[in-house]
């Protein structure tokens, strides 16, 4: 019995394939789901038009149609630089299901952990991103402030990249996270020049920032 297609059912099938990590480039669909491809071209004129109607970016799909280890690493590093939560569940369900599927193929990395570590990332740090919520971010910011750590963005990227990344993700910016924690961002920026040359982790160990007088 032939399936009765409509524009909506075609779009739903395309989205379902995308979320399952299946390859949506033309040649792959022609080989694995010819009935869908024929229906799509009948209703939309081209496969590209059908994919775009489904709310997906066909150009991006075409760009990543042939995953290699190098492309997987480049994509992971790109997402990491944007502060994206790279925990397995988030990437698989929300960020880029095709990346997740490609990375875990035996011919590539075999596991998401191996893909992250091959991209120069710490798997345990990435995994812990899932545990961050607004209150934990604010509590950690206040703790750093209490210990006299330099809270300007550059220093915090050296002190605790996991915290500042989580803060930017949950509050849109480091500035807004500091404000939400009840701190004066302008004062923090003004004090920043006095902390040049501070070693990684030094403020945490010493409990005070050299060159800045303590408040009574």
Helices and strands as residue ranges (DSSP letters): H 7-19, H 26-32, H 34-44, H 47-53, H 58-63, H 69-81, H 88-90, I 91-95, H 97-103, H 112-118, H 123-128, G 129-131, H 134-146, H 153-159, H 161-171, H 174-180, H 185-191, G 192-195, H 202-206
